[in-house]
Amino acid sequence: MALSLAVTSPLAFNAPGFAGVRSTRATVSMQDQIGFQDPVEEEKRAAAANKAGEFCYGLPGALPPVGNFDPFNFLDGKTFDQVRTWREAELAHCRVGMLAATGFLVQEKFHPLFSGDGGTAIEQFDKLPPVMWVLITLGIGACESLRISVGWSNPSEPNHVFQKLRTEYVPGDIGFDPLGLKPSDPEEFRIMQTKPAQPHTHPPAMLSAVALSPLSYAPAAPVMGRAASVKMGFSDEVTFDAKPWTSGEVSDKAGLEELAKKLNPVVGFWDPLNIAETSPETIGWFRHAEIKHGRVAMAAFVGYCVQANGICFPWNIQGPLGGVGPCASLPAISFADISAAGGPADQWDALPTAAKLQILVVVGFLEMWSETSFVLKADGQEHYVRGGKPGYFPKLSRSDEAAFPHPVPLNLWDPFGFTSKMTPERKEKALLAEINNGRLAQIGIFGLISASKGLQVPGLDGLGIKPYAGEVMAPFTAADASLPFVTDMLKSVGTLGY
């Protein structure tokens, strides 16, 4: 929300630069009109306002004492179509801001669906069962999908323009008025838009929500006649003051030096960034990051070798599903088709857009799950910046209150329980080997990628690694141009100097 505040909060008050309004909606009929407002009349009104020199094409929202507020000239030289797009973004984010500001104040004291005191509003979401996270995410996605399908240009339609509103749509107006509050008179409706019921309260609502978030972390202080000494802290868990490190995990330079000698007695302790001189929390963060990236690199290195040799599953990755609907006409794509596209990077580019999104969603979920303090505590662990074990991944197969609605038979880490049978000495040796192997794997995967881009990598140049002409840092290609922002991203590919 902070990002949306920075981008959209001035837009209700911005000057348009009087760029001229083009009549792009002359062919829109009343049958095509989506919401309550007539887009043709709105464009005529904007054209007249622009001609008369009115502020921001005459859009509602510029009220005293703020008035015509545009200190950075955001809309200087912008067309009315561009202003419409930004107004749509402003209305969407500000409505969320109004709900968020109200929710902050209400849910701490009034929660009829859930019993007990949930604590501050910012902490209540973490206490919800995982199934509620999924339902809330699906609900938000459904609302966003409805808004996009109603107001935004359809990529499957002819003459589609990316990130452009439909000509028959007025920003923010999807025809939703379940209580019948909309005035029938157009002028009264415009007055309602201008009064504090709509854009005028939107930016303050976003400011309120952003302000309430950090305030919810502040400790309560008694009201006194003189200034009281208050310790500034985010919560009982996070504070600017040093807290005792009660864990046995490595937390200082001495611990890192001892660990380094166990990992590699030849190299020993090497710390060019002086990480050992920082706090225990920072050391825990870096240790967890190294272990996690090492695991990803080991999987990537093995996967690169397997895919580069044409090894793949024998079945289809995609095919027709059902007899009717869009899935019935899906083309059949096998793993062998993907494997034939070239090297591993080319194979990623050849994946259908839906497959890429599924992979990214799963990775995002695993990241969220591993960072959730509620789940870590249920496993008897703490977060790695709170003295927890770096590299620990919470169980997926569980029967407690954090269990998933659908049974998950295996865990991501040690799915077959091999490590549970190890002695502490054997387990410590295996963990040290994992860190060393992860470090080598990070070097190895970057070496393979570099060789595929034509760079000289001693030892890998003669392996016949297939060259890759794409951008290794770009997750999407032109085949994924139907996704938001991909077209703009592709404009930077090949222009970065390498």
C-alpha positions as CSV (number, residue, x, y, z in Angstrom):
1,M,0.0,0.0,0.0
2,A,2.9,2.3,0.6
3,L,3.9,1.9,-3.0
4,S,0.4,2.7,-4.2
5,L,0.3,5.7,-2.0
6,A,3.5,7.1,-3.5
7,V,2.3,6.5,-7.0
8,T,-1.4,7.3,-6.9
9,S,-2.2,9.6,-4.0
10,P,-1.6,12.9,-6.0
11,L,-3.6,11.8,-9.0
12,A,-6.9,13.2,-7.9
13,F,-5.3,16.6,-7.8
14,N,-2.8,16.5,-10.6
15,A,-2.7,18.9,-13.5
16,P,-3.1,17.3,-16.9
17,G,-0.8,19.6,-18.9
18,F,-3.8,20.3,-21.1
19,A,-2.6,17.8,-23.7
20,G,-5.9,17.8,-25.6
21,V,-8.7,15.2,-25.6
22,R,-9.1,13.0,-28.6
23,S,-12.6,11.8,-29.3
24,T,-12.1,8.0,-29.1
25,R,-15.5,7.2,-27.9
26,A,-17.8,8.6,-30.5
27,T,-18.9,5.1,-31.5
28,V,-19.8,4.0,-28.0
29,S,-23.6,3.5,-27.7
30,M,-25.8,3.4,-24.7
31,Q,-26.0,-0.4,-25.1
32,D,-22.2,-0.6,-24.7
33,Q,-22.2,1.6,-21.5
34,I,-20.9,-0.4,-18.5
35,G,-21.6,1.6,-15.3
36,F,-23.8,4.4,-14.3
37,Q,-22.0,7.1,-16.2
38,D,-22.0,7.7,-19.9
39,P,-18.3,7.6,-21.2
40,V,-19.2,9.8,-24.2
41,E,-20.6,12.5,-22.0
42,E,-17.6,12.2,-19.7
43,E,-15.2,12.7,-22.6
44,K,-17.2,15.7,-23.8
45,R,-17.1,17.2,-20.3
46,A,-13.3,16.6,-20.1
47,A,-12.8,18.2,-23.6
48,A,-14.8,21.3,-22.5
49,A,-12.9,21.5,-19.2
50,N,-9.5,21.2,-21.0
51,K,-10.5,23.9,-23.5
52,A,-11.6,26.2,-20.6
53,G,-8.3,25.6,-18.8
54,E,-9.8,23.7,-15.9
55,F,-7.6,21.7,-13.6
56,C,-7.0,18.0,-14.4
57,Y,-9.6,17.9,-17.2
58,G,-12.2,18.9,-14.7
59,L,-12.2,15.6,-12.8
60,P,-13.6,15.7,-9.3
61,G,-11.3,15.8,-6.3
62,A,-9.6,19.1,-6.4
63,L,-11.0,20.8,-3.2
64,P,-9.8,23.3,-0.8
65,P,-7.5,23.6,1.1
66,V,-5.4,21.4,-1.1
67,G,-6.8,22.7,-4.4
68,N,-4.8,22.3,-7.6
69,F,-2.0,20.2,-6.1
70,D,0.6,18.9,-8.5
71,P,4.1,19.8,-7.2
72,F,5.9,17.3,-9.4
73,N,3.9,17.9,-12.6
74,F,3.0,14.2,-12.9
75,L,0.4,14.8,-15.6
76,D,2.2,17.4,-17.6
77,G,1.6,16.6,-21.3
78,K,-0.5,13.6,-20.5
79,T,-3.6,12.7,-22.6
80,F,-7.0,12.1,-21.2
81,D,-6.7,8.4,-21.8
82,Q,-3.6,8.3,-19.6
83,V,-5.4,10.3,-16.9
84,R,-8.2,7.8,-17.0
85,T,-5.8,4.9,-16.4
86,W,-4.3,6.7,-13.4
87,R,-7.6,7.7,-12.0
88,E,-8.7,4.0,-12.2
89,A,-5.5,3.0,-10.2
90,E,-6.2,5.8,-7.7
91,L,-9.8,4.8,-7.1
92,A,-8.9,1.1,-6.6
93,H,-6.1,1.7,-4.2
94,C,-8.0,4.4,-2.2
95,R,-11.1,2.2,-1.8
96,V,-8.7,-0.4,-0.4
97,G,-7.3,2.3,1.8
98,M,-10.7,3.3,3.2
99,L,-11.5,-0.4,4.0
100,A,-8.0,-0.9,5.6
101,A,-8.3,2.2,7.8
102,T,-11.7,1.3,9.0
103,G,-10.7,-2.4,9.5
104,F,-7.7,-1.4,11.6
105,L,-10.0,0.5,14.0
106,V,-12.8,-2.0,14.1
107,Q,-11.2,-5.5,14.1
108,E,-9.2,-5.0,17.3
109,K,-12.4,-4.7,19.4
110,F,-15.1,-6.2,17.2
111,H,-14.7,-9.6,15.6
112,P,-18.0,-11.5,15.7
113,L,-16.7,-14.4,13.5
114,F,-13.7,-15.2,15.7
115,S,-13.7,-15.4,19.5
116,G,-11.0,-14.1,21.9
117,D,-8.7,-11.1,21.7
118,G,-6.7,-11.3,18.6
119,G,-4.3,-8.6,19.6
120,T,-3.4,-5.7,17.4
121,A,-4.8,-5.6,13.9
122,I,-1.5,-6.1,12.1
123,E,-0.9,-9.3,14.1
124,Q,-4.3,-10.9,13.6
125,F,-3.7,-12.1,10.0
126,D,-0.7,-14.3,11.1
127,K,-3.0,-16.1,13.6
128,L,-5.5,-17.1,10.9
129,P,-5.4,-20.8,9.8
130,P,-3.7,-21.3,6.4
131,V,-7.0,-22.2,4.8
132,M,-8.2,-18.6,5.5
133,W,-5.1,-17.2,3.7
134,V,-6.1,-19.2,0.6
135,L,-9.8,-18.1,0.8
136,I,-8.8,-14.4,1.3
137,T,-6.4,-14.5,-1.6
138,L,-9.0,-16.2,-3.8
139,G,-11.6,-13.6,-2.8
140,I,-9.2,-10.7,-3.6
141,G,-8.3,-12.4,-6.9
142,A,-12.0,-12.8,-7.8
143,C,-12.7,-9.1,-7.1
144,E,-9.7,-8.0,-9.1
145,S,-10.6,-10.3,-12.0
146,L,-14.1,-8.8,-12.1
147,R,-12.8,-5.3,-12.1
148,I,-10.3,-6.1,-14.9
149,S,-12.8,-8.0,-17.0
150,V,-15.2,-5.1,-16.8
151,G,-13.0,-2.1,-17.4
152,W,-9.8,-3.2,-19.1
153,S,-9.0,-4.0,-22.7
154,N,-9.2,-7.7,-23.4
155,P,-6.0,-9.2,-24.8
156,S,-7.9,-11.6,-27.0
157,E,-9.8,-8.9,-28.8
158,P,-8.6,-7.2,-32.0
159,N,-6.6,-4.0,-31.7
160,H,-5.8,-4.7,-28.0
161,V,-3.7,-2.1,-26.3
162,F,-1.8,-3.2,-23.2
163,Q,-2.9,-1.5,-20.0
164,K,-5.6,0.5,-21.6
165,L,-9.1,1.0,-20.3
166,R,-12.1,0.1,-22.5
167,T,-13.6,3.0,-24.3
168,E,-17.1,2.3,-22.9
169,Y,-15.8,2.3,-19.3
170,V,-15.6,5.2,-16.8
171,P,-12.8,4.7,-14.2
172,G,-14.1,3.2,-11.0
173,D,-17.7,2.8,-12.3
174,I,-18.6,-0.9,-12.5
175,G,-22.3,-0.3,-11.9
176,F,-22.1,-1.5,-8.3
177,D,-24.7,0.2,-6.0
178,P,-26.4,-2.5,-3.9
179,L,-27.9,0.0,-1.5
180,G,-29.2,2.3,-4.2
181,L,-27.3,5.4,-2.9
182,K,-26.5,6.8,-6.3
183,P,-28.5,10.0,-7.1
184,S,-30.5,9.8,-10.3
185,D,-29.6,13.4,-11.3
186,P,-26.2,13.5,-13.0
187,E,-25.2,16.8,-11.4
188,E,-26.1,15.5,-7.9
189,F,-24.0,12.4,-8.7
190,R,-21.0,14.6,-9.6
191,I,-21.4,16.5,-6.4
192,M,-21.4,13.2,-4.5
193,Q,-18.1,12.3,-6.2
194,T,-16.6,15.6,-5.3
195,K,-17.7,15.7,-1.6
196,P,-15.8,13.8,1.0
197,A,-17.5,10.6,0.1
198,Q,-15.2,9.8,-2.8
199,P,-11.8,11.1,-4.1
200,H,-11.5,13.8,-1.4
201,T,-11.2,11.1,1.3
202,H,-9.3,8.6,-0.7
203,P,-5.7,10.0,-0.1
204,P,-6.4,10.6,3.6
205,A,-7.6,7.0,3.8
206,M,-4.4,5.7,2.3
207,L,-2.4,7.9,4.6
208,S,-4.4,6.6,7.6
209,A,-3.8,3.0,6.7
210,V,-0.1,3.5,6.2
211,A,0.2,5.5,9.4
212,L,-1.8,2.9,11.5
213,S,0.5,0.0,10.4
214,P,3.7,1.2,12.2
215,L,1.7,2.7,15.1
216,S,0.2,-0.8,15.8
217,Y,3.8,-1.9,16.6
218,A,4.4,0.9,19.2
219,P,4.1,0.0,22.9
220,A,1.3,1.6,24.9
221,A,2.5,4.5,27.0
222,P,0.6,6.1,29.9
223,V,-0.7,9.7,29.4
224,M,1.3,11.8,31.8
225,G,1.6,15.5,32.6
226,R,5.3,15.4,31.6
227,A,7.1,13.7,28.9
228,A,7.6,10.0,29.7
229,S,10.5,7.9,28.7
230,V,9.2,5.4,26.2
231,K,11.3,2.6,24.7
232,M,10.7,2.7,20.9
233,G,10.0,-0.8,19.6
234,F,8.1,-2.5,16.9
235,S,6.6,-5.1,19.2
236,D,7.6,-7.4,22.0
237,E,9.5,-9.5,19.4
238,V,11.3,-6.7,17.5
239,T,13.0,-3.8,19.2
240,F,15.8,-1.3,18.6
241,D,17.3,-2.3,21.9
242,A,19.6,-5.3,22.1
243,K,17.9,-8.4,23.4
244,P,19.6,-11.4,25.0
245,W,20.3,-14.2,22.5
246,T,19.0,-17.2,24.3
247,S,19.5,-19.7,21.4
248,G,22.5,-21.9,21.0
249,E,22.7,-20.9,17.3
250,V,25.8,-19.0,16.0
251,S,25.4,-15.4,16.9
252,D,28.8,-13.7,17.0
253,K,32.2,-13.6,15.4
254,A,33.6,-16.4,17.6
255,G,30.8,-18.7,16.6
256,L,31.4,-17.9,12.9
257,E,35.1,-18.5,13.2
258,E,34.5,-21.9,14.8
259,L,31.9,-22.8,12.1
260,A,34.3,-21.7,9.3
261,K,37.1,-24.0,10.6
262,K,34.7,-27.0,10.6
263,L,33.5,-26.2,7.1
264,N,36.9,-25.6,5.5
265,P,40.1,-25.7,7.6
266,V,42.2,-24.6,4.6
267,V,40.3,-21.4,3.9
268,G,39.3,-20.8,7.5
269,F,37.4,-17.7,8.5
270,W,36.9,-15.3,5.5
271,D,34.6,-12.3,6.0
272,P,35.3,-9.4,3.6
273,L,31.9,-7.8,4.3
274,N,32.4,-7.8,8.1
275,I,29.1,-9.7,8.7
276,A,30.6,-11.0,11.9
277,E,30.7,-7.5,13.3
278,T,26.9,-7.1,13.0
279,S,24.0,-8.2,15.2
280,P,23.0,-11.8,16.0
281,E,19.8,-11.2,14.0
282,T,21.8,-10.2,10.9
283,I,24.1,-13.2,11.3
284,G,21.1,-15.4,11.5
285,W,19.7,-13.9,8.4
286,F,22.8,-14.4,6.4
287,R,23.3,-17.9,7.5
288,H,19.7,-18.8,6.5
289,A,20.1,-17.1,3.2
290,E,23.3,-19.0,2.4
291,I,21.7,-22.4,3.3
292,K,18.6,-21.6,1.3
293,H,20.4,-20.4,-1.8
294,G,22.8,-23.3,-1.6
295,R,19.8,-25.7,-1.7
296,V,18.3,-23.9,-4.6
297,A,21.6,-24.0,-6.4
298,M,22.1,-27.7,-5.8
299,A,18.6,-28.4,-7.3
300,A,19.3,-26.0,-10.2
301,F,22.7,-27.6,-10.9
302,V,21.3,-31.1,-11.0
303,G,18.3,-30.0,-13.0
304,Y,20.6,-28.2,-15.5
305,C,22.6,-31.4,-16.1
306,V,19.5,-33.5,-16.5
307,Q,17.7,-31.2,-18.8
308,A,20.8,-30.4,-20.9
309,N,21.1,-34.2,-21.7
310,G,17.5,-34.4,-22.9
311,I,16.1,-36.4,-20.0
312,C,12.5,-35.6,-19.4
313,F,9.1,-37.2,-18.4
314,P,7.4,-39.3,-21.1
315,W,3.9,-37.7,-20.8
316,N,2.3,-34.5,-21.8
317,I,2.6,-31.3,-19.8
318,Q,-0.6,-29.9,-21.3
319,G,-3.5,-31.2,-23.3
320,P,-7.2,-30.8,-24.1
321,L,-9.4,-31.0,-21.0
322,G,-13.1,-31.7,-21.2
323,G,-15.4,-31.3,-24.2
324,V,-16.5,-27.7,-23.8
325,G,-14.9,-24.4,-22.7
326,P,-11.5,-22.9,-23.4
327,C,-9.6,-25.9,-21.9
328,A,-11.2,-28.2,-24.5
329,S,-9.1,-26.6,-27.3
330,L,-5.7,-26.5,-25.5
331,P,-3.0,-27.9,-27.8
332,A,-1.2,-31.0,-26.6
333,I,2.4,-30.2,-25.5
334,S,4.7,-33.0,-24.2
335,F,7.7,-32.7,-22.0
336,A,9.7,-34.0,-25.0
337,D,8.5,-30.9,-27.0
338,I,9.8,-28.7,-24.2
339,S,13.1,-30.7,-24.1
340,A,13.6,-30.3,-27.8
341,A,13.5,-26.5,-27.5
342,G,17.3,-26.3,-26.7
343,G,19.2,-25.9,-23.4
344,P,17.5,-25.6,-20.0
345,A,17.0,-21.8,-20.4
346,D,15.4,-22.3,-23.8
347,Q,13.2,-25.0,-22.2
348,W,12.0,-22.5,-19.6
349,D,11.1,-20.0,-22.3
350,A,9.2,-22.8,-24.2
351,L,6.9,-23.5,-21.2
352,P,3.3,-22.3,-21.6
353,T,2.6,-19.2,-19.6
354,A,0.2,-21.1,-17.3
355,A,3.0,-23.5,-16.4
356,K,5.4,-20.7,-15.5
357,L,2.8,-19.0,-13.3
358,Q,2.1,-22.3,-11.5
359,I,5.8,-22.7,-10.8
360,L,6.2,-19.1,-9.5
361,V,3.0,-19.4,-7.3
362,V,4.3,-22.6,-5.7
363,V,7.7,-21.0,-5.1
364,G,6.0,-18.0,-3.6
365,F,3.9,-20.2,-1.3
366,L,6.9,-22.1,-0.1
367,E,8.6,-18.8,0.7
368,M,5.6,-17.5,2.6
369,W,5.3,-20.8,4.5
370,S,8.9,-20.9,5.6
371,E,8.7,-17.3,7.0
372,T,5.5,-17.8,9.0
373,S,6.2,-17.5,12.7
374,F,3.0,-19.2,13.6
375,V,3.9,-22.4,11.8
376,L,7.5,-22.3,13.1
377,K,6.3,-22.1,16.7
378,A,3.9,-25.0,16.1
379,D,7.0,-27.0,15.2
380,G,8.8,-25.9,18.3
381,Q,11.1,-23.6,16.4
382,E,11.7,-19.8,16.3
383,H,12.3,-17.6,13.3
384,Y,16.0,-17.6,12.2
385,V,16.4,-13.9,13.3
386,R,15.0,-14.8,16.7
387,G,17.5,-17.5,17.5
388,G,15.8,-20.2,15.4
389,K,17.7,-22.8,13.4
390,P,18.9,-21.3,10.0
391,G,17.7,-23.4,7.1
392,Y,14.8,-25.0,9.0
393,F,11.7,-25.5,6.8
394,P,8.3,-26.1,8.5
395,K,6.5,-29.3,8.0
396,L,3.8,-29.6,5.3
397,S,2.4,-32.9,6.5
398,R,0.8,-32.1,9.8
399,S,-2.3,-32.8,11.9
400,D,-2.3,-29.7,14.2
401,E,-4.2,-26.5,13.8
402,A,-1.9,-25.4,10.9
403,A,-2.9,-28.5,8.8
404,F,-4.0,-28.0,5.3
405,P,-7.6,-28.8,4.3
406,H,-6.3,-31.4,1.8
407,P,-3.8,-33.9,3.3
408,V,-0.2,-33.4,2.3
409,P,1.6,-36.8,2.5
410,L,5.2,-35.6,2.4
411,N,7.3,-32.8,3.7
412,L,9.5,-30.6,1.5
413,W,12.5,-31.2,3.7
414,D,13.4,-34.8,4.3
415,P,10.2,-36.3,2.9
416,F,11.1,-39.8,3.8
417,G,12.5,-39.1,7.3
418,F,16.1,-40.1,6.7
419,T,17.6,-37.4,9.0
420,S,15.3,-38.4,11.9
421,K,17.3,-41.6,12.3
422,M,20.7,-40.0,12.4
423,T,22.7,-39.5,15.5
424,P,23.5,-35.8,16.5
425,E,27.1,-36.3,15.4
426,R,26.1,-37.7,12.0
427,K,23.5,-35.0,11.5
428,E,26.0,-32.2,12.3
429,K,28.4,-33.7,9.7
430,A,25.6,-33.8,7.1
431,L,24.6,-30.2,7.7
432,L,28.2,-29.1,7.2
433,A,28.5,-31.1,4.0
434,E,25.2,-29.5,2.8
435,I,26.6,-25.9,3.3
436,N,29.8,-26.9,1.4
437,N,28.0,-28.5,-1.4
438,G,25.6,-25.6,-1.6
439,R,28.5,-23.2,-2.0
440,L,30.0,-25.3,-4.8
441,A,26.6,-25.6,-6.4
442,Q,26.2,-21.8,-6.5
443,I,29.5,-21.5,-8.3
444,G,28.6,-24.4,-10.6
445,I,25.2,-23.1,-11.7
446,F,26.5,-19.7,-12.5
447,G,29.3,-21.2,-14.4
448,L,26.9,-23.2,-16.5
449,I,24.7,-20.2,-17.2
450,S,27.7,-18.1,-18.0
451,A,29.0,-20.7,-20.5
452,S,25.6,-20.9,-22.2
453,K,25.9,-17.1,-22.8
454,G,29.3,-17.5,-24.5
455,L,31.5,-16.5,-21.6
456,Q,34.9,-18.2,-21.1
457,V,34.5,-20.6,-18.1
458,P,37.6,-22.8,-17.6
459,G,36.5,-26.5,-17.5
460,L,33.1,-25.9,-19.0
461,D,34.0,-24.5,-22.4
462,G,34.6,-27.9,-23.9
463,L,31.4,-29.6,-22.6
464,G,29.3,-28.6,-25.6
465,I,26.8,-26.5,-23.6
466,K,24.1,-25.3,-25.8
467,P,24.2,-21.5,-26.3
468,Y,21.3,-19.4,-25.1
469,A,20.3,-16.3,-26.9
470,G,17.7,-15.0,-24.5
471,E,17.9,-13.0,-21.3
472,V,18.6,-15.2,-18.3
473,M,17.3,-12.6,-15.8
474,A,13.9,-12.2,-17.6
475,P,11.4,-14.7,-16.4
476,F,9.1,-14.1,-19.3
477,T,9.4,-13.8,-23.1
478,A,7.3,-12.4,-25.9
479,A,5.2,-15.5,-25.7
480,D,4.0,-14.3,-22.4
481,A,3.0,-10.8,-23.6
482,S,-0.6,-11.3,-22.4
483,L,0.6,-10.9,-18.8
484,P,0.7,-7.4,-17.3
485,F,4.0,-5.5,-17.5
486,V,5.8,-8.2,-19.7
487,T,5.7,-6.0,-22.8
488,D,7.3,-3.1,-21.0
489,M,9.9,-5.5,-19.4
490,L,10.9,-6.9,-22.8
491,K,11.8,-3.3,-24.0
492,S,14.8,-3.5,-21.7
493,V,16.0,-6.9,-22.8
494,G,19.2,-6.5,-24.9
495,T,19.7,-2.9,-23.9
496,L,21.6,-3.4,-20.6
497,G,25.1,-3.6,-22.1
498,Y,25.6,-7.3,-22.1
